[in-house]
């Protein structure tokens, strides 16, 4: 009786620690792969694939799993990664330029640039989630389903954007926290929206 009572809280604690450690490990692998700049989108899809295996099958090899899945997604998404990275660089340069201007028009343009960038990142997160769920589908299907996931429901899109911002803000006190949880938390939420029945309950 005593041993079962002791095991219960211990099991729950291990379960909570696992739910923190696995996204953090996958986020660490994503960060390493994203150092190639144009590699971040395939790395995000590999992260989604690995987290989906963890949440549906209990596969705990989250760090090495991202590296193992990356080559498949690199072959499928490297062109998209180059295009999206270039677009984000242009938006960042525009934001830096407009932030130094004080006119109302500059503020409106700055807000527009920030909105476009947020929408682009939101779409990439949703696209990566569908890539993780259906790795054998063509990239066009991932993008089409990602658009529906991110923008068909305002509440869902707002939740994904809020998860991305919250993951960065709330993990700022943790060393490397935004790098570990910034990519994995919104992807996990996107996976939950795209395939809610796949979530493990044990």
C-alpha positions, 0 to 999 in steps of 0.5 A, a space after each residue: 500500500 505504501 509503495 503504491 502511494 509512493 509510486 503514484 506521485 513519483 509516476 506523475 512527477 516523471 510524467 510532468 518532467 517528460 512533458 518538459 524534457 521532450 519538447 526541450 530536447 527537440 527544440 535543442 536539436 532544431 536550434 542546432 539545425 537552424 544554424 544553417 539559416 535556410 535549414 530552419 523550415 525543414 528542421 521545424 518539420 523534422 521537429 514536428 515529426 519527432 514530437 508527433 511520434 512522441 505524443 502518439 507512440 511514446 518515442 522518447 528519442 526527441 533529440 536524435 529523432 529530429 536529426 534522423 528526420 531532417 534529411 527527408 524534410 530537407 530534400 522536400 523543403 529546402 527551396 521553400 526554406 530559402 524563399 521564406 528565409 529571404 522573405 523574412 530577411 526583407 521584412 526584417 530590413 524593412 522593419 529596421 528602416 521604418 522603426 527609425 521614421 516618425 511619420 504615421 505612414 511609417 508606423 502603419 507600414 511597420 505594423 503591416 510588415 510585422 503582421 506579414 512576418 507573423 502570418 508567415 511564421 504562423 503558416 510555417 508552423 502549421 505547415 510543419 505540423 502537417 509535414 510531421 503528421 503526413 511525411 509521405 505527402 507532397 509539400 503542396 499538401 502540407 502548405 494547403 493544409 497549413 493554410 487551413 489550420 492557421 487561418 481558417 479559424 481566427 481563434 485557432 490562429 490567435 491561439 497558435 500565435 499566442 503560444 509562440 509569443 508566450 513560449 518565448 516570454 515565459 521561458 526568458 528566465 530559463 537559460 536558452 529557454 526561448 530557443 528550446 521551447 519557442 519552436 516546440 510549444 507552438 508546433 505541439 499546439 498545431 499538432 494538437 489542433 491538426 490531430 487531436 485524437 493522437 494525443 497520448 493519455 497515459 
